[in-house]
Every structure is written in structure tokens, then in C-alpha cells.
Amino acid sequence: MGLVIDEDDVAELVEDHRQELSTEDLVELQQEQVKVMQEEHSGEEEEEREDVSSVQIKDICSKWSEVQAFVERHHPNKTVTNRAVSILNDNMMSDFR
């Protein structure tokens, strides 16, 4: 491979990793990672997506409403139930309404 590393390279690497990151730096890194993940997954989603008829969408939305009502009525932890239903509605089902 012909890779040559000298003491200066090692010292520079150690110095770069010695610095502590601020909260802002960490938030920025996390946002960059999320952006990269979204870009990677968005390409995959476009390739895998298939056409869905409006009849199928109407049917699944009806079934989701039934499941949602059942869970809200019978699950013992109402807070967790409401939070989970809201997340699913906001992140998943909103594309079909």
C-alpha cells in the first residue's frame, strides 16, 4: 500500500482527539448523521416503493382507525397509548390521508 506514517502524523491525530466537543458541536454532528441517514434511506425508499390504489389506502386507514380505537379503549397505560398513536399518525399515516 505504501502508507507512511511519521511521529508528526500521530501527534496531530492525538491532538485532534484530545479536544473536547461542546454541546453545540455534538448537536451539529448528530444533525449531520441524521441527514446522512435520511439521504441514504430516501434513495432506498424510492426504489422499493410500489403503487398503491386509493381503495387499498382507504381500507388500511379504516383498519388503522379500528386498531387505534381498540387500543385506546383497552390498553391500561393511556399516556403511552396516546403517545404511540400520535407518533404513528404523525410519522406514518399522515402520508396516506
C-alpha positions as CSV (number, residue, x, y, z in Angstrom):
1,M,0.0,0.0,0.0
2,G,2.9,2.3,0.6
3,L,1.4,4.2,3.5
4,V,4.0,6.1,5.5
5,I,3.1,7.5,8.9
6,D,5.6,9.5,11.0
7,E,5.6,10.9,14.5
8,D,4.1,14.3,13.4
9,D,1.1,12.4,11.9
10,V,0.5,10.5,15.1
11,A,0.9,13.7,17.2
12,E,-1.6,15.5,15.1
13,L,-4.1,12.7,15.3
14,V,-3.8,12.6,19.1
15,E,-4.1,16.3,19.4
16,D,-7.3,16.4,17.3
17,H,-8.9,13.8,19.5
18,R,-7.8,15.4,22.7
19,Q,-10.1,18.4,22.3
20,E,-13.5,18.1,24.0
21,L,-16.5,18.8,21.9
22,S,-19.0,21.4,23.0
23,T,-22.7,20.6,23.2
24,E,-23.2,22.7,20.0
25,D,-20.5,20.6,18.3
26,L,-22.2,17.4,19.4
27,V,-25.7,18.6,18.2
28,E,-24.2,19.6,14.9
29,L,-22.6,16.1,14.5
30,Q,-25.8,14.4,15.4
31,Q,-27.7,16.5,12.8
32,E,-25.2,15.7,10.1
33,Q,-25.5,12.0,10.9
34,V,-29.3,12.2,10.8
35,K,-29.1,14.0,7.5
36,V,-26.8,11.3,6.0
37,M,-29.0,8.5,7.3
38,Q,-32.1,10.2,5.8
39,E,-30.4,10.6,2.4
40,E,-29.3,7.0,2.4
41,H,-32.7,5.7,3.3
42,S,-34.6,8.1,1.0
43,G,-32.8,6.6,-2.0
44,E,-33.7,3.1,-0.9
45,E,-37.4,4.0,-0.2
46,E,-37.8,5.4,-3.7
47,E,-36.5,2.2,-5.3
48,E,-38.7,-0.1,-3.1
49,R,-41.9,2.0,-3.3
50,E,-44.8,0.5,-5.3
51,D,-48.1,2.0,-6.4
52,V,-51.0,1.6,-4.0
53,S,-54.6,2.1,-5.1
54,S,-56.8,4.6,-3.3
55,V,-59.1,1.6,-2.4
56,Q,-56.2,0.0,-0.6
57,I,-55.3,3.2,1.2
58,K,-58.9,3.8,2.3
59,D,-59.1,0.2,3.5
60,I,-55.9,0.3,5.6
61,C,-56.8,3.7,7.0
62,S,-60.1,2.2,8.1
63,K,-58.4,-0.7,9.7
64,W,-55.9,1.6,11.4
65,S,-58.8,3.6,12.9
66,E,-60.3,0.4,14.3
67,V,-57.0,-0.7,15.8
68,Q,-56.4,2.8,17.2
69,A,-59.9,2.9,18.9
70,F,-59.4,-0.6,20.3
71,V,-56.0,0.1,21.8
72,E,-57.2,3.5,23.2
73,R,-60.1,1.8,24.9
74,H,-58.4,-1.3,26.3
75,H,-54.7,-0.6,26.9
76,P,-54.0,0.1,30.6
77,N,-51.5,2.9,30.1
78,K,-53.4,5.7,28.4
79,T,-50.3,8.0,28.3
80,V,-48.1,5.5,26.5
81,T,-51.0,4.6,24.2
82,N,-51.8,8.2,23.2
83,R,-48.1,9.0,22.6
84,A,-47.6,5.9,20.4
85,V,-50.8,6.6,18.4
86,S,-49.8,10.2,17.9
87,I,-46.3,9.2,16.7
88,L,-47.7,6.6,14.2
89,N,-50.3,9.1,13.0
90,D,-47.7,11.9,12.5
91,N,-44.9,9.8,11.1
92,M,-46.7,7.0,9.2
93,M,-50.3,7.5,8.5
94,S,-50.2,11.2,7.6
95,D,-48.8,10.3,4.1
96,F,-52.0,8.4,3.4
97,R,-54.5,11.0,4.4
